[in-house]
Amino acid sequence: MRDDIQIELAIDIPDANDILPYLHGMKEIATVVLRHCGISTGAASLAFTDDSTIQSLNKIHRGLDEITDVLSFSNNYEGEYYGSEKGCLARDFEGQFVLPPGELFQIGEVLISVPQAGRQAKENGINIEAELVKLVAHGFLHLLGYDHTKPDERLEMEKMEKDIIQKASRHD
């Protein structure tokens, strides 16, 4: 069985200097999450964006007109839509696409608001790198269908995040 995980990074903020030193580590965290959950082959995108972009996407795809820290768009799992208008979650195609040789299955995309991550880091008394690590782990767990709407789900997801971050720190 092929063992190949590819994480594509995108930066959509005017001043990315604060996060540039941490980008390789963010790819590593994403890869550790996928491997921890039994994924050995696939591709995903990790994008760092601003508040207005994430708020707009949150409104369109979740019906929430507010800034959030992380959004996950999975190709396998639908999220929750909270708005009163029709959301964009309906899938027109059920099942897997046949991929050309050498192509990896697209797991999905995680977007993180860097300004929101900075605010949360300050509130939590940690540096931006530590907050970004938490958000990447959190977002990639969402890609794989994990959620935290119920207390037992929240506990499971928080434990997985801690385990993954510890596992990743041992690889440094």
C-alpha positions, 0 to 999 in steps of 0.5 A: 500500500502506498504511503503518501500524504501531501499537504499544500499550503496557501497564505492569503494574508498581507503580512505573513512574516509572523507565521512563516517560520512555523509553516513546515511545522504546521504541515507536520502536524497535519500529517501526524493527525492524518496518520494518527487516524489511519490515513496513509495516502491523500492530499489536503490543503491548509490555508492561512487567511484573514478575518473577513475571508473566514467570516464570509466563508463561515456565513456562506457554508455554515450560516454563521455571520461571524469570525471563527478560528478554523473552518474545515471543508471535507470531501467525505463528511458534511458539516453543520449548517446553522443558518435559516437560508439554504446552505451549501452542504448538499452533495450531488455525488455520492461515492469516490471518484476514479483517480488517474494514476499518481493522483492522490485523493483530496481529503479536503481543506482547512482554513485558519484565521491568523488574526483570530489565532493571534487573539486566542493565543493572547487570551490563552497566554501562549504564543501564536505557534502553539495556537496554530498547532492546536488549530491545525490539529483541530481542523484536520480532525474535523476533516476526518469527521470528528466533531464536538457538538456533544460533551462526549465528542468534545472530550474525545476530540480534545484528548485526540488533539493533545495526543497528536500534539504530544506525538508530533512534539516527539518527532521534532 
